[in-house]
Every structure is written in structure tokens, then in C-alpha cells.
Amino acid sequence: MSRATSRLRNLTQHFLPTSSWPTDPKGDFSHPFNRHTLSPTFFLPRAAAIEPDAQAIYHVTINNKVLRRSYIETADRARGFAYYLKRHGFKRVGILCPNTPAFLESIFAIAAAGAVNVDQAVNYRLKPEDIAYIFNHSEVDAIVVDEELVPLLNEFKKQNGHVPLIIDTDTDAVEGELSGPFDQAVLEGLHFDTSSGNRGWQGLEAQTPDEDALIALAYTSGTTSRPKGVEYIHRGCYLAALANGRCRYLWTLPMFHAMGWTFPWAVTAVRGTHYCLRKVDYSLIWRLLKEEGITHYCAAPTVNTVLCNSKEAETDVPEGTIIDVEKNGEEIGEVVFVGNICAKGYYKNVEDTKKLFSGGVLHSGDLAVWHPDGAIQILDRAKDIIISGGENISSVALESMLATHPDIFEVGVVAVPDSHWGERPKAFITVRDDKKLDGKDVIEWAKHHWEGEEECAKAVGEKHGSES
């Protein structure tokens, strides 16, 4: 149905007489127009109706083509797939895909196909036998699967050869014929809707009659036992869907994790753009951050760490920074500040204020090194640095090293006087309850874990070194 025809039909409904107004059991006038059941599936047709041309999806396909889809295009594809599922009577549909448009479209289509339909997305990083267990336990009768992940279903297909696989090729389908079984299913569903009277979303269940019905099963990874299916209902997912208007959300987080933490629905609700990533590609992530103006994304700490250390990362050095040490991560200097946010001084303490601003800068008292990438690493407080035989030894670095010992619970390092070296480090250690250590054990272990033999000898020498 064309957009103009759909809008005209909806408009005429306001002028048609109502055959019979509903009444409550007492015979009083009643109507349902101030209340509707809650389902996040409604967000997609609503977004397409309000801003049909707004960009819904940005994706780089497996054949390296940039795919952009508007909300009206995305809604039409989800609607087509929903009619396909409805026509064939599929009630529980599994998804085994990376972050692709097919995954996003399936989330909305499966729920819209019927009130009892359940979306079951599975972690493709699991072992094939665990994937088979989850799909068996959830009793799926069809699976949307990315072509690259089909081999992971070999174990499942041995026992369930009758369950059809709807394969998504994730190739560029902007021009020419649609390709692959998933696109063919979308097209079949759209044709079915056309031949059935062009009912559009009215023939589906974007607003479920039962908001407490299941909308999805999200399975745990099964670290302590078999994976468990966590039940999500329409009402809960609707209420949990929160996002900023017109956001540009980058899908580094897998959509299969807790249904993407509700972001498939939340981003759609505010007509944001879903930037779908098949995999964590750091160069692509940086390009999207810089060129597409990404506003939001979720990622594991490990992903963030690698992202910040990738070659595409650019570290800004603050303007006005006073630096007089080499940018080599070795030469130690004091961190100093100037600017409007610096403290004015110490109250009723002129002498210490003069010391604080000696040389025209505020002295922090933090000793640090400056790394080649521009990062500053604080090693110790100036008053705590240990000067042993002319070498600067960081008490913090020693503490961090000793804390990696599997039998040490906590540790503190201080300077003690030494007649030969001037100062030596001494460690005060708390051993874990079920472990035993003596000073010699710690000293011997530390020799193999402290960088530089000469510094190690000064820091943890057998005669004068750290002791429990």
C-alpha cells in the first residue's frame, strides 16, 4: 500500500459514524481510547508513520557495501517477514545472527506475527551442543540464521531436520533482486499482504492484546549449569526502553545479549539510527565515531581498552600543559597546573601558598611519566617516592607488583633508612587466610617480577629487602 493511500484511509476513519458505542456492565458509556496495551513492537510502525524518511539503519554488509535504510523501508521489511511467519504458522522463531539488519527486523517481525510468537536469540559464541540445547529447550519451529553461522547448527539439525532455516546472506540488496532466503521470505510476506487486502500493520499484532505475554527468551550462557531461558514480556520491555531522541547508536554490544539491553526497541522508539556491526572492527568503529557522529554505544571494558589503544585513536594534549620531561615513559617529573580552576592558595598560610605556586605553577605533588601516546602515568606522591642509591623507586609500582602474588591479600610499601643506600623499600604484607609466606619467599618471587636487575637488587635485596 502506498503511503498516501494509507494516510488517506486512516484519515477517513475519523469521519465515519460509529455503529455502536461500548457500555460497561452498569450500562454507562465506556470506551478503550484512553488506554492501550504496552508492547515495544509498536515503536517501529509508529516511527515509520511519524518520520518515514528518517534513517533507521546503517550497515556495512559482509561483501563490504554500505547499506542505509529509512524507517519506512525497515518497517516494510519487518512487516513482510511478519506476514511470512504468520502465513506459515511459525510460533517460536530462533535467531542466530551477528548484529545485522536481518536481526533487527526479525525482532519486530516475530512479535508482530502473533501474540504467542516468541523471539529466541542465541549467543553464536557458544559451543554447537549448547546452541542445540537452547533451541531444543525453547522449542523453536524456525530459525533465522546468518549464512556464515549455518555450520553451528549441524548438531541441532541432526535431531531436528524438520526445522527450517531462514538464511540471511547479509549482502548488498539495495540494487537489483533481493538475495537469499531471508529476503525472499520478506518479499513473499509483502506479496501475501497485498493479495490479502493490503491490511498492512493492521493485519498484524504490533500492539499485543496481552501485554503480559512472552515477547522473547534470553538464555544465560550456562556457566554453572545448563543455560536458562529468561522470560521477557511485552510490558516490561516497553517500560525499560529508554533512549535519547535521534540518537546514533553503534551496535558493538551483541543484540543477543539480553535482547540488546532493550536498545533494539529504545533506539527505534526515538527514531534513532542503528549502526549495525557484524563484528568488532576497531578501524570501522573509529571511522563511524569520527564521520557518522555516533552519540551512544555499549561495549565491554576489554573492547574499550583495545579501542583506545588502536592505531586510529588520537590522544589530545591539553593546551597550556607545562611539560619538561621526555615523552618516553621513563623520565619522572611532577604534574603541575595553571588555570582558572586551580585553588587560590592555603587559607591563612602564606608560606605554604608560596611553596604551592613556586615557579608560577601549582605543584600537585604527584610524580609521573609521560608516555609516547600522550598519556600521563602517576607513579607516586613526591613525599612517598623512595630514593635508593640515587634511583627513584615508586612505592605504588612496588605495591602493584607485589599485589599480583597469588598468596598476598594486601600490601603497603614505605621507605626505611639504610646506611648504605640512604633509603630502602619495606613491604608490609597481609597473607591470604589459607596461605603461608615468609620474607625470603616474597623477596625471591619479586626478583623475577620487578623490571631491571639493578633496581630489583635495591628494592628487594635479600639482606635489606621487603619482609612480611
N, C-alpha and C positions, 0 to 999 in steps of 0.2 A: 504494500500500500504506500502511495506517495505521501510525503509529509503534509502537503497541502490538503489532500483528501482526508487524512487522519484528523488534522486540526479542524476542518470544517464539520466532520461528523461529530466530534466532541463538542463543538460549539452549539450545534443544533439541539443537543440533548437538553440544554438549559431552557429551551423554549417549548419543549414538548410537555403536554399535560401528564400528570402522574395519575395512573389509573386507580390506585388505592393507597392511601397513606396508612402506615402501620399504626397499631394501637397496642398498649401494654395490657396485661391481664385485667386491669380495672376499667378498660375501655377508654383511657385517656390517650391523647395524641402522643406518639412516640416516634423517634427516628434514630438511625445509626450514624448520622452525618457528622457528629462531633467526636467520633472515635473510630479508629481503625486498628487492626491487629498489627503488631510490630514484626517486621521482617527486613533484614538488610538487603534482601534481593530487590526490593522496591527501589533502592538507590540508583540502579542502572537505568531502568526506563525513565525514572524521574530526571536524571542527569541528561539523558538524550532528549527529553522534551523541553527542558529549560535552556540548555546550551548544546544543541545538536552538533555544532561545528567545533566545539572545544576539543583540544587534543586529549585523548584518553590514554593512548599507548604509544610509547617509543620503544623500539626493539631492534637489536642487531641480530638477524637470523643466522642460522647455522651456516648458510652459504654467504655470510658476511654482507648482507644487504640491509640497509636501514629501512625499517618499516614504521610508518606512522599511521595511526587510526584515530578518527574522531569518535565522539561518544555515540553518534547515530550509527556509525559503522560497527562499532563494538557491540552496541545493543542489538543491532540486526543479526549479527553473527551469534550472539548468545541466544537470541530468540529462535533462530533457525536450529541450533543444536538442541534447544529445549524441546521443540516440536519433534525433532528426530527421536529423542529419548522417549517422549510421550507416545509417539506413534508405535514404537517397538516395545513399549511396556517395560522399559528398564526402570527399576526402582532403587537400586543401590549401585552407584557408579563409583568405581575407584579411579584415582588419578596417580600416575607415576610419570612425572614430568619435572624438568627444571623450571626456572622462572620464565615462562613463555606466555605469549598472548593466549594460546590454547588453554593453559592452566587457568588463567584469569577468567576467560569466557566460560569455561566449564563450571567454575564455582557458582556463577549466576544461573547458568542454564540448568544444572542439575536440580537446584532448589525450585526453579520456576516450572519444571516439568511436572511437578505434583507434590502434594502435601507430605507424602510419605517418602519422597526421594531423599536419600542421604548421600552426601559428598564424603568420600573416603580418600584423602590424600596420604600418600605413603613416602617415607624417607627413603630415597633411592640409594642412600649410602649404607643401608642395612644389608646383611647377607641375604642371598636369594631365598634361603629357607625361612628367614624371618619375614621377608616380604610375602612369601606364600602363606605363612601362618596368619598374617594380618588380613590378607584378602579373603582367606577361608573363614576366619573368625567373624569378619564383618559381612560375610555372605554377599559379596558383590555379584552382580549379574552382567556387568560390562566394565571394561577398564579403558580409560583414555591414557595412552602411553606414548611417550616420545620415541621416535624411531631409534634413537641411539641407545635407549634403555630397554628395548624389547628383550635382549638376552637375559636380563634379570628375572624375567617371568618364566623361564624354562622350567623351573621347579614347580611353579604354580600350574602351568599348563599340563604337566604330566598327570595331575589329578583332576584338572578342570578344563578339559579340551573344549567343552561346550560354551565356555565364557568367551564372548567375542572381544577382540582387541581393536579399539578405535585408534589407529596410529596417526600421530601428528608428525609430519616431516619437518616442520618449522623452516620451510623455505620461503623465499620471496613470492608472495601471491598478489602483489599489487597490480601486476600486468598479466594479461593472458588468463588461461583457465586456472581454476583453483586446483591445487595438487594435494594428493594424499587422502586417505580415508577420512580423517577428521574434517577437512574442508569439504569433502563430498557429502559427509553427514550434515554439515551446516546447510549446504545447498539443497539437499533432499528435504530438510525440515522447512526451509523457506518455501519450497515448491508445495509442500503439503499444506502449509498455512494458506497459500494462495488458492489452492484447489478446494480448500475447506471454507472459504468465505472471507478471507482476509481479516481474521479476528485480531491479529497482532498480539500484543501483550494481554489483551482481554481474554484470550483463549488459554492463557497460562495462569500460574499462581504466583505472581510477583509479590502479592500480599496473601500469605497463607491464611486459611481460615482458623488455624490453630497455632498461635504464636509459641506455645509450649512444646510443639513438635520438634523432633530432631532435624537439624539442618546439616550437621556434619559430625563425623567421628574423627578425632585426632588421637592417634596412637602414640603411647610413650615408646622410648627406644628399647625398653626391656632390659635395663642394666642389672636389675635384681631378680627378675623373673620374666615370664612371658610378657610381651607388650600388652598394655591395657588400653582399651578404647575409651577415650574421654568424650562424653556426650555434650555436644553443643546444641543449644536450642535457638530458634529464630529470635525470640525476645532478648535473650542475653547478648547475642551477637549484635543486635541492633543498638542496644543501650551502651555497649562497650566501644562502638565505632566512633572515634573522635579524631579529627584532623584539622589542619589549618586550611582555610579557603584557598583554592587554586594552587595548592602545594605541588611540588615536583618531587615525587617520591622515588628514590632509587632502590630497586629490589636486590640488595646484596643479601638480605635475610631470605632463606628459602621459604616459599609460600607453604610448604608442607609443615613447617614448624608452627604448631598451634594455630593452623589456618592463617599463617602470616601475621599473627598477633592482631587480627581483625583489620589490618590495613587494606586487604582487597576491597572491603566494604567501605572503610572510612575514607580512603582517598577518592573513591567513586562518589561518595555522598557529597563531597565538596567540589566535585568536578575538577579534581587534580589530575596530574598526568602520572601514569605508571611507567617508570623506566625499567623494563624487564631485562634482567641479565641471565643468560643461560648458565654462566659460571662466573666466579670471582676473577675478573680480569682487571688487574690494577692499572694498566695503561689506559684501558677503556673507562674505568671509574674516574680517573683523573681528567680525562678528556670531557666526560659528561659533567663533572663538577665545574670545570672551567667554562665550557662552551654552552651548556644547556641550563646553567643556573639552578642546579639541584638545591632544593631547600631542606629536604629531610632524607635520612636513611637510617637503617638499623644494621648493626654488624657486631660480630663477636669481637672481644678485645684483641684476639690474635690477628684478625683481619685489619683492624685499625692500626696495630703496630706495624704490620708489613706495609700497609698503605702509606703510613707516614715516613717509612724508610725506603720507599721505592724511588727509583731514579727520577720519576716525574714530579716528585714532591719538591716544592720550592720553599726554603726557610727564609723568612723575612727577618732582617736585623733591625731592631727598633732604632728610629732616628735619635741622634743625640747621645747614643751609648758611648761611654768613655772606655776604651779598651787599650791596654798597653802590654798585653801578653800575646805570645804567638798563638795562632789558630791551629794548634797541633794536638790538643787534648792532653798535654803533658805539663806545660809550664803553668804554675799555680799563681793566681792573683786574687785580689779582693774584689768582690762585687760592690760597686759604688753607684750612687744615683744622683740625678739632679732633676728638678722639675716641680710643677705646682702641687703634686700630691705628696711631696716629701714633708715630713714633720718640720715644724719651725725650730724646734730645739727642745731642751730639757727645762722644765719649769723651775725657776729659782736656782739654776745650776749653770752659771755662765761658763765655768772652766770646762765642764764635760761637753757643753754645747760646742765650744771652740774645737775640742778634740773630734767631736762627731763630724764637723764640717771642715776638718783640716784639708787644705789644698783646694777648697771650693767645691767639694762634693760630699754627699752624705755617705759615710762609711758604714756598710751593713755588718761588717764583722764576719761575713761568710767568705770562706776561701773556696775558689773554684777553678776549673779549667775550661777553656773554650775549644770545642771540637770543630773539625773542618766543616761540618754541615751547619754550623752556626749555633748549635745547642750549647747551653752552659750547664755544666755538671758541678753541683755544690759538693765539696769533699768534706768540709768540716768548718766549725767555728774557729776563728783565728786564735781564740784563747784555748782551744782544745787541741789544735794541731800539735803533733809530737815531733820535736826536732831532735833526732838521734844521730850524732856524728855528722851533723851538717845536712842530713837528709830530712825532708818533710815526710812524715808518715801520718796518714789520715786515720784517726780513730774510727770514723764511720766506715771506711773501707775495710779495716780490720774486722770490725764487728759484723759487717755484711758477709765477709769471707767465712768467719767462724760460725756464723748462723746457718751456713749450709751443711755443717756437720750433722749427720742424721741423729746423733745422740745428744746434741745440745739443744736445750729448750729456749734459753735466752742468754744474752751475753752483753757485757759492757766493758769498754776498753778505756783506760786512763793512762796518763804519763806518771812515771815514778822516777825519782832521781837515780842517776847512775854515775859512779866515779870516773868511768872511762868514756862513755858515750854522751854524758850530760843528762840525757833522758832516755828511758826505755818504755815501751808499751807494757802494760799489765792487763790481762783479761780476767774479769770476774764472771764465772760461768755457772749457770744453773743446768744441771743434767736432767734429762727426762727421767720420770719416776722409775721406770723399769731398767734403766741403763746405769753403767758404772764407767767412770773415766778418771784418769789421773793426769797431772800436768804434763808428764812426758808423752802420753798418748796424744794429747792435743798438739803439743809442740811438733812432734814427728809428722802428724797429719797436716799441720799448717805449712810445713816446709814444702809440701808438694802442691799446695793450693794458693800460695802467695806469689805474685808475679815478681820476678827478679831475685836471684840468689842472694845478692849483697843486702838488699832491703830485708829479705827474709831472715838472714842471719841476725840483723839488728833487731828485727821485730819479734822474732820468736826463737832466739838462740837458746840452746839447752840450759846454759848456766843461768842466764839472767832473764829468760823469756817469760811469756804468759803462763800462768798457772791457774788451776782450778781453785 
